[in-house]
Amino acid sequence: MDQNLRTMDWNVTTMRRSLSYWFDSLTADDYWITTANRIYYALRMIQHIYYPILAVVGVPVNLLTIGILSRGKCSLSKCVTRYLVAMSAADLLVIILDLILRHIPIVYEEQFRFLRSIPLCNIHAVLLCTATDCSVWFTVTFTFDRFVAISCQKLKRKYCSEKTAALVLGTVTVLICLKNITRYFMLRGRYWLQNQPWFCSVAQAVLSSRVWGTIELLHTVLTPALPFVVILLLNALTVRHILVSSRGRRRLRAHSSGESRKDPEMESRRKSIILLLVISGNFILLWALLMLYSMWWRMWYLGYRSVILRWFLRELGFMLQLLSCCTNTAIYAVTQTQFREQLKNVLKSPFIPIVKFIQ
């Protein structure tokens, strides 16, 4: 039954998928509707509210973050600022290309049915995947930069500079663009308006081809499976270095006299590692489920079917992944005092003329 439903979901493109449809499916008193299916229907209902709210919040929040960081008044180095601005810009593009132009039309299929007549889906897919890959790999480059800054003092002066950051970000962007060109040839221009890892129509020959399947699997390995491994490894090495150097500095300061208990160097490192670990942990936590489902999905169509993952995991994975594009502003506000102050000033500024007028 589950496989029949799965096949139907791939091939039926004219079925009405409105909010009332999912509500009726959720409340239907049919014996064959499993708990997994009811969770799936509930998530599809939630998406009708969740995705528009995420879009309304995500766009201004990322624009605000880019504006505040670009002013350079958050007590962050120019190098770090470059990476954080690039990450926010990539997140903004993901919200526009993935959330607003992909997921919302899928959820509100009846209102966006006209997209089926616009043959641009494969171009959209290339841009969307490029923005998503940039969002992921910019997090990796930021993690590596902080690893070098904290753990490699000799390399720090040469690598941790604004010029190097711009070069690294530019190189990564070009490589990602080249990597995603293959998607133009894998997919067709017709929008499918189905919530699958491939949201464009695709030839059956490509879907079942081991060559294209391997290419798609490599895409999934490169984003986000490999970044997961790299980020975890770099964070482990960075934390290890912090712990070792902290013990050493505490021993040295214990033998010193007349010094303040506060260690400015260790305080600076502590703030850096908190920012690094929170950003990295947020990325891993919110991306893990979608990565697992995407790899399983590709393996399924290559014939490896020993494990079955339910639809609701896919939907929850998409929802968490898109949420990750809206959380960095909250992270900066919580971990960075100067960013929090700048954010307050920006939010207060529209009301200052009103207050002065009243006074």
C-alpha positions in Angstrom: 0.0 0.0 0.0 2.8 2.5 0.9 4.6 1.9 -2.3 1.4 2.4 -4.3 0.8 5.7 -2.6 4.4 6.7 -3.2 4.0 6.0 -6.9 0.7 7.9 -7.0 2.3 10.9 -5.4 4.9 11.0 -8.2 2.5 10.7 -11.1 -0.7 12.5 -10.1 -0.3 16.2 -10.8 -3.8 17.4 -11.2 -5.2 16.5 -7.8 -6.5 19.4 -5.7 -4.0 20.0 -2.8 -5.8 22.8 -0.9 -5.9 23.2 2.8 -9.4 21.6 2.9 -8.0 18.6 1.1 -5.4 18.0 3.7 -7.8 18.6 6.5 -10.3 16.1 5.0 -7.5 13.6 4.6 -6.4 14.1 8.2 -9.8 13.6 9.7 -11.0 10.8 7.4 -12.1 7.7 9.2 -10.5 5.2 6.8 -9.0 2.1 8.2 -6.0 2.2 5.8 -4.8 5.7 6.8 -1.8 5.0 9.0 -0.4 7.2 11.8 2.5 8.2 9.5 0.1 9.4 6.9 -1.9 11.4 9.4 1.4 13.1 10.5 2.1 13.8 6.9 -1.3 15.4 6.4 -0.9 17.5 9.5 2.4 18.8 8.4 1.0 19.7 5.0 -1.7 21.7 6.8 0.8 23.5 9.0 2.8 24.4 5.9 -0.1 26.6 4.7 0.6 28.9 7.6 4.2 28.1 8.4 5.7 28.9 5.0 4.1 32.3 4.5 5.1 33.4 8.0 8.6 32.2 7.4 8.8 34.2 4.2 7.4 37.3 5.8 9.9 37.1 8.7 12.9 35.7 6.8 13.3 38.3 4.1 13.4 41.4 6.3 15.4 39.6 9.0 18.2 38.7 6.6 18.1 42.2 4.9 18.4 43.7 8.4 21.3 41.4 9.3 23.2 42.3 6.1 22.6 46.0 6.7 23.8 45.9 10.4 26.9 43.7 9.7 27.9 45.7 6.6 28.1 48.9 8.8 31.0 47.3 10.6 30.0 48.5 14.1 29.5 45.0 15.8 33.1 44.7 17.1 33.8 41.9 14.7 36.8 41.7 12.4 36.4 42.6 8.8 37.2 39.0 7.9 34.4 37.6 10.1 32.0 40.2 8.9 32.6 39.2 5.3 31.7 35.6 6.0 28.6 36.5 8.1 27.3 38.9 5.4 27.9 36.3 2.7 26.0 33.7 4.8 23.1 36.0 5.3 23.0 36.9 1.6 23.0 33.2 0.6 20.2 32.6 3.2 18.2 35.4 1.7 18.5 33.9 -1.8 17.4 30.5 -0.5 14.3 32.1 1.1 13.4 33.8 -2.2 14.3 30.9 -4.6 13.3 27.9 -2.5 10.7 29.1 0.0 8.9 31.8 -1.9 9.3 30.5 -5.5 9.2 26.7 -4.8 7.5 25.6 -1.6 4.8 28.2 -1.3 3.6 27.5 -4.9 3.6 23.8 -4.1 1.5 24.3 -1.0 -0.8 26.7 -2.7 -0.9 24.7 -5.9 -4.3 25.9 -7.1 -3.2 29.5 -7.0 0.1 28.8 -8.8 -1.0 26.4 -11.5 0.0 28.9 -14.1 3.6 28.0 -13.4 3.2 24.8 -15.4 3.1 26.9 -18.6 6.4 28.7 -17.8 9.3 26.5 -19.0 11.9 27.8 -16.6 12.1 25.2 -13.9 15.5 23.7 -14.8 17.0 27.3 -14.7 15.2 27.9 -11.4 16.7 24.6 -10.1 20.2 25.6 -11.0 19.9 28.9 -9.2 18.1 27.4 -6.2 20.7 24.7 -5.7 23.5 27.1 -6.2 22.1 29.4 -3.5 21.5 26.5 -1.2 25.1 25.1 -1.7 26.5 28.6 -1.1 24.6 28.8 2.2 26.0 25.5 3.3 29.6 26.0 2.1 29.9 29.5 3.4 29.2 28.0 6.8 32.1 25.6 6.2 34.5 28.4 5.1 33.5 30.5 8.2 34.2 27.4 10.4 37.6 26.9 8.8 38.5 30.6 9.2 37.7 30.4 12.9 39.7 27.2 13.2 42.7 28.9 11.7 42.2 32.0 13.8 42.1 30.1 17.0 44.3 27.1 16.4 46.9 28.1 13.8 48.6 31.3 15.0 51.3 31.3 12.4 48.8 31.0 9.5 46.3 33.4 11.1 48.0 36.6 9.9 48.1 35.5 6.2 44.7 33.7 6.1 42.4 35.6 8.4 42.1 38.8 6.4 39.3 40.6 4.5 41.1 40.0 1.2 41.5 36.2 1.7 37.8 36.0 2.8 36.7 37.7 -0.4 38.9 35.4 -2.5 37.7 32.2 -0.7 34.0 33.2 -1.0 34.4 34.1 -4.6 36.2 30.8 -5.4 33.6 28.7 -3.6 30.8 30.5 -5.4 32.3 29.8 -8.9 32.9 26.1 -8.1 29.4 25.7 -6.9 28.0 27.3 -10.0 30.0 24.9 -12.2 28.9 21.9 -10.1 25.2 22.8 -10.4 25.1 23.3 -14.2 24.5 19.5 -14.6 21.0 20.0 -13.1 20.0 22.0 -16.1 20.5 18.8 -18.2 19.0 16.4 -15.7 15.7 18.3 -15.3 13.1 19.7 -17.7 11.8 23.2 -17.9 8.3 22.2 -16.8 7.3 22.8 -13.1 6.0 19.7 -11.4 4.5 21.4 -8.4 5.1 18.3 -6.3 7.1 18.4 -3.0 9.9 16.0 -4.1 13.6 16.5 -3.9 13.3 17.1 -7.7 10.6 19.7 -8.0 10.8 19.9 -11.8 9.6 17.3 -14.2 12.2 14.7 -15.1 12.5 12.0 -17.7 12.1 8.5 -16.5 15.4 7.6 -18.1 17.1 10.1 -15.9 15.2 9.0 -12.8 16.2 5.4 -13.2 19.7 5.9 -14.7 22.6 4.8 -12.6 24.8 7.5 -14.2 22.5 10.4 -13.4 21.6 8.7 -10.1 25.3 8.6 -9.2 25.7 12.3 -10.1 22.7 13.2 -8.0 24.0 11.2 -5.1 27.3 13.0 -5.4 25.4 16.3 -5.3 23.9 15.2 -2.0 27.3 14.0 -0.6 28.9 17.3 -1.5 25.9 19.2 0.0 25.4 18.7 2.9 27.0 15.4 3.8 30.6 16.4 3.3 30.1 19.8 5.1 28.7 17.9 8.1 31.9 15.9 8.4 34.2 18.9 7.8 32.3 21.1 10.3 32.3 18.4 13.0 36.0 17.7 12.5 37.0 21.4 12.6 34.9 22.1 15.6 36.4 19.1 17.5 39.9 20.3 16.7 39.1 23.9 17.7 37.5 22.9 21.0 40.4 20.6 21.7 42.9 23.4 21.1 40.9 25.8 23.3 40.8 23.4 26.2 44.5 22.6 26.0 45.5 26.3 25.7 43.1 27.3 28.5 44.7 24.9 30.9 48.2 26.2 30.0 47.2 29.8 30.4 45.5 29.1 33.8 48.7 27.4 35.1 50.9 30.3 33.9 48.6 32.9 35.4 48.4 31.0 38.7 52.1 31.5 39.1 51.9 35.2 38.2 51.1 37.9 40.7 49.5 41.3 40.5 47.5 40.3 37.4 43.8 40.7 37.0 41.8 37.5 37.1 40.2 38.3 33.7 42.2 37.1 30.7 41.2 39.2 27.7 42.7 36.7 25.2 40.7 33.8 26.6 37.6 36.0 26.8 37.9 36.8 23.1 38.4 33.1 22.3 35.4 32.2 24.4 33.1 34.5 22.4 34.5 33.3 19.1 34.0 29.6 20.0 30.4 30.3 21.3 29.5 32.0 18.0 31.2 29.3 16.0 29.6 26.3 17.8 26.1 27.8 17.9 26.2 28.6 14.1 27.6 25.1 13.3 25.3 23.3 15.7 22.3 25.1 14.3 23.2 24.1 10.7 23.8 20.5 11.6 20.6 20.2 13.7 18.3 21.7 11.1 19.9 20.1 8.0 20.3 16.5 9.3 16.9 15.1 8.6 16.7 16.5 5.0 20.2 15.1 4.2 19.2 11.7 5.5 16.0 11.6 3.4 17.7 13.0 0.2 20.4 10.3 0.3 17.8 7.6 1.0 15.5 8.8 -1.8 18.3 8.7 -4.4 19.4 5.2 -3.2 15.7 4.0 -3.4 15.6 4.8 -7.1 18.9 3.1 -7.7 17.4 -0.1 -6.3 18.6 -0.1 -2.7 15.3 -0.6 -0.9 16.1 -2.3 2.4 14.8 0.7 4.5 11.6 2.7 4.0 11.4 6.3 5.3 8.0 7.9 5.6 6.8 11.0 3.7 6.4 13.1 6.8 10.2 13.0 7.4 10.7 14.6 4.0 8.2 17.4 4.9 9.7 18.0 8.3 13.2 18.0 6.7 12.2 20.7 4.3 10.6 22.8 7.0 13.7 22.6 9.3 16.1 23.3 6.5 14.2 26.4 5.5 14.0 27.5 9.1 17.9 27.4 9.2 17.9 30.4 6.8 16.1 32.6 9.4 17.9 31.7 12.6 21.3 33.3 12.2 20.0 36.8 13.1 18.7 35.4 16.4 22.1 33.7 17.0 24.0 36.9 16.5 21.6 38.8 18.7 22.0 36.3 21.5 25.8 35.8 21.3 27.0 39.3 20.2 26.4 42.3 22.4 27.3 44.9 19.8 25.0 43.3 17.2 22.2 43.3 19.7 22.8 47.0 20.4 22.8 47.8 16.7 19.7 45.8 16.2 17.9 47.7 18.9 19.0 51.0 17.4 17.7 50.1 13.9 14.4 48.9 15.3 14.0 52.1 17.4 14.9 54.5 14.6 11.5 54.6 12.8 9.9 55.6 16.1 12.4 58.4 17.1 10.7 61.1 15.0 7.3 60.1 16.4 8.6 60.4 20.0 10.2 63.8 19.3 7.0 65.0 17.7 5.0 64.0 20.7 7.5 65.6 23.1 
